[in-house]
Amino acid sequence: RDLRTFIASMKKWWSSIQPVDRARDTHGLFKHDLEDIDWSRLRRAGRNGMYLVVVGLMWWREGLENDEGLDAWFVMVEDVTWVLVRLVAT
């Protein structure tokens, strides 16, 4: 598989595992201003949980040969970080 296919698949998968209460903004990005969200869908231990998301981010970053595409990676990292902070806090 090429990197573009992997990135598209990862974004689609990340969207599919989000809580149903998580809304998107006008640019299609997930909003970060929501507090009352049921995070149980993402509260999975082991290799099928958030660990796999972090590994996917690592593969994505390693696949970038230069800074092209780095902005999209940072957007995803920011969103995953926001979710991890919420998971730890609740």
C-alpha positions in Angstrom: 0.0 0.0 0.0 1.1 3.5 -0.6 1.2 6.2 2.0 -1.8 8.1 0.6 -3.9 5.0 0.9 -2.7 4.4 4.4 -3.4 8.0 5.5 -6.9 7.9 4.0 -7.6 4.6 5.7 -6.4 5.9 9.0 -8.5 9.0 8.8 -11.5 7.0 7.9 -10.9 4.5 10.8 -10.3 7.3 13.3 -13.6 8.9 12.3 -15.4 5.6 12.6 -14.3 4.9 16.2 -15.3 8.4 17.4 -18.2 8.8 19.9 -21.5 9.6 18.1 -21.7 12.8 20.1 -18.5 14.2 18.6 -19.4 16.9 16.1 -17.3 18.3 13.2 -16.7 21.9 12.3 -17.3 23.4 8.9 -13.9 22.1 7.7 -14.7 18.6 8.6 -12.4 18.5 11.6 -13.6 17.2 14.9 -14.5 20.0 17.4 -12.5 20.3 20.6 -15.0 22.2 22.7 -17.3 19.4 23.8 -17.2 18.2 27.3 -20.1 15.7 27.9 -19.0 12.9 25.6 -19.2 9.2 26.3 -15.7 8.0 25.5 -16.4 4.3 26.1 -15.9 3.5 22.4 -12.3 4.6 22.7 -11.6 3.2 26.1 -10.1 -0.1 25.0 -6.9 -1.6 26.4 -4.3 -3.5 24.4 -3.4 -3.6 20.8 -6.9 -2.7 19.5 -7.1 0.5 21.6 -5.5 3.8 21.5 -2.1 2.1 21.3 -2.9 1.2 17.7 -3.8 4.8 16.9 -0.4 6.0 18.2 1.4 3.3 16.2 -0.6 4.4 13.1 0.6 8.0 13.7 4.1 6.8 14.0 3.9 4.8 10.7 2.3 7.8 9.0 5.1 10.1 10.2 7.8 7.7 9.2 6.3 7.4 5.8 6.6 11.1 5.1 9.8 11.6 3.1 9.8 15.4 3.6 7.6 18.0 5.2 4.9 17.6 2.5 1.9 16.2 4.3 3.2 17.1 7.7 0.4 19.6 8.4 -2.2 16.9 8.0 -0.2 14.7 10.4 0.0 17.5 13.0 -3.8 18.0 12.7 -4.3 14.3 13.5 -1.8 14.3 16.3 -3.5 17.3 17.9 -6.9 15.6 17.7 -5.5 12.3 19.1 -3.8 14.2 21.9 -7.0 16.1 22.7 -8.9 12.8 23.0 -6.2 11.1 25.1 -6.3 14.0 27.6 -10.1 13.6 27.8 -9.8 9.9 28.3 -7.3 10.3 31.1 -9.4 13.0 32.8 -12.7 11.0 32.8 
